């Protein structure tokens, strides 16, 4: 019998954007140093947040003063590229794993396969987008769907992903539009929301967020031919993350 590779699964957690980005950066650095096994984690954002791609130097000035339901929106910078993403009612996934000889797009598609397979289990069919490099002129990640993004049959973009390549490892994370508020999206980007129905609205049965995480986790095990060890962040890891430069 084939021995399955071991990956770490960090349980679903909610937190502020700066903290979530610090965790992703720290895990990527540990993978770069060869100190940890590959990791999959899912997380949510404790308050509405706009994340900017690490090369996105400009954004609309009014983003610094956006208010929603009497609370200001946070603004953070991701360790990965791409354009701005609104995090509200979404689910974020993150994978760090060793880098191999494959090109960026091949790795994108390999990782995204577990999302396609998992959502197919839920009755949602996804395919890759087709937008070319012109997307860089759009401030919103979700208003264009590149060949690394996932769309529904009507062209609605419901999963956007971004990467960071190191010398020895790769970080990929992305946002799944579960129940993002269209009005808030349109307020932020001054554009019509690029989906007709959120993923939650497309589901025929009532699934909680943890149900979706469990199904996607199983899909990841099957696709990558791995076995997960579930392990929360230790006190020592938290100390290192909280002292990590943001």
N, C-alpha and C positions, 0 to 999 in steps of 0.2 A: 504493500500500500504506500502511495506517495505521501511523504511527510509535508504537511502544509506549512508555509511560511507564517511566522507570527507577526502580526501588526498590533499596535496599541489603539484601543478605542477610548477616547475621553468622553464621558457622558455629557449629554446635552446640558448646556449652561447658558444662563442669561447674564449680561453684563454691559457696562458702558463701552462705547466704541473704542476709546483709547486703550482700555484694558484688553478688549478682544484683539486689537491689533498688536499689542505688546506680546500677548500669548503667541500669536501666529509668528511674529518676528523671532521670538525666543526659540520656539520649536524649530523653525527653519535654521537658525544658527546652530542649534544642537545637532540637527541632521547634517549640516555642512561639516561639522567637526567629527561626524561618525560616532556620536555619543549615544544616540537613541535609535530605536527601530522605527520603521515607517509608522505614521500616525494618521488616523482619521478622527475628526471631531465635527460636531454640529453645534451651532450656537445661535442665540437670538440677541437682540439689542434691547437694552432696558428702557431706552427712550429713542424717539425718532432721530436719526443721524444721517448725514450725508458723508459718504466716504469718497475721497478723491484718489485717483490713480497717482502713484508716486512721481510721475512726470507731468502731471496736470498742474501747471504753474498758475493758470488763470481760471477764475470762476466769477460768476456774476456777483457784484458787491452786495446785493440785497440778501445773499445767502448768509451773511454774517448777522442778520437781524430777523431771521424767519421765526415766527411764532405759530405754534399749532396747539390748539386746546390749552391756551394760556401758558405754554411752556416753550422756551426757545429750543430750536433744533441744534444738535451738536454737529460739529464739522471736524472730521479726522482725515488723516492721510493713510492710505493702505500701503503695505510693503510691495504690492503688485501694481502692474500698469493698468491701462484702460482709462475710461472716463468715469464721471461721477455716478454713484449709485445711492438711491434712497433706501435706507433700511428702516422699515416700519411694517410690521406684520409679515416680514419675510423670514426665511430660514436660511442660514449660511452654512455651507459645508467647507471643510478645509482638509487638505491632504499634504503631508510632507513625505517625500520618498527619495531614494537614491536616484541620481541622474544617470541615464544610459546614453547610448549613441544616437538615439532617435531625435528627429527634429521636433521643434516646439509643437507644431500642429498635430503630429502623430501622438505626442504625449497628451495633449488636450483631449483628443478624441478617445484615447484609451481610457482616461479618467472619466470622461463624460459618459462612457458606455454604461457604467453602473447606475448613473442617474436615469438614463433612457430605459434600462431594464427594470429598475425599481418602479418608475412611474408607469411603465407598461403594465406591471402587476396591479397597479391601482386603476387601470383602464384609461390612462392618458398616453397618447401616442405623440412622440416628439421627433423632430428632425433638426438638422443643422441649418443655421442661417446662411445668407449668401452675400452680405454686404462686403464691399472692398475697403481699401484704406481710407476712403473719403469719410469714414465714420469719425475720424479724429477731429473733424470740424464741429461735431455735435457735442455739447457739454454733457449730455446724458448717455450713459452706457446703454440704457434700455430702449432708446429710441432708434438704435440700429442693431441689427443682428448679424454678426460676422460668422465665418465658418467655424468659430470656436463656441458659438452660442446655440441655445436650443429654443426652438419655436414650436408652436402647435400647428395643426394642419391649416389653420386660417392665417398663419404668419405671425401670430401673437408671440412676442418674446417673453418667455416665462422663467428662463434661467440664463444668467450672464456669468461668465467665469473669467478669471484673470490669473496670470502666472508670474512667478519670479524664478529665474534660473540662477543657480549658484555654480560653483566649480564642481561640486560633488552631489548636489541635491536639487530638488525642485519643490516649490511651494505652489499649489494651486488652490484657490478658493473661489466660491461663487455664491450668488444669491438666488434663491428660489422664491418666486412671487406667490406666497401662500394666500395672504389676505391684505395685501397692501392697499391703502386707501387711494382711490383714483383722484379724488379732489386734492389731496395733499400732493400727490405726484405732479399734478398739473400746476399747482401753486409753485412748487419748487422749480420746475423746468419750463414753465410757461408753454407747455406742449401737451397735446392730448396723450393720455396714457396709452402705451403701445400694446395693451392686451384687452381683449373683449371680456374674458373671464379669468379670474385668478385661479390658481391650481385648486384651492379649496372649493371654489364654486364649480369646478369641473368634476369633482369627485361625486360618484353616485351614492356613496355611503358616508356616514359621519366618522371621520378619522381625526383624532387629536394629533397634535404636533409630534408627540412621542411615538404614536403609531407609525407616522410617516418616516421618522428617523429609524425605527426598527426595521421597516421594510427596505429602506435604502441601505442600511447596514448589512442586511442579509444579501442584498444584490451585490454589494461590494465584496463580500466574502466569496460569493460564487464567481464573480467576474475575475477578480485578482487571484483566485485560488489560494486563499489565505485563511487564517484562523485568528480571530480577534481575542485579545486579552483586555478586558475592561478595567481601566485604572484611572481614578481621578488624579488631579494634580496634587502632588505631595506638598507638605509644608515647606520643604526645602526648595521645591520648584517654584512655589508661590513667592517665596522670599526673593529668588533670583529674578522672577518676572517683574515683581513690583519695584525692583531696583534697576530694571532694564530701561535704558534711555528711550523715551517715546518721541 
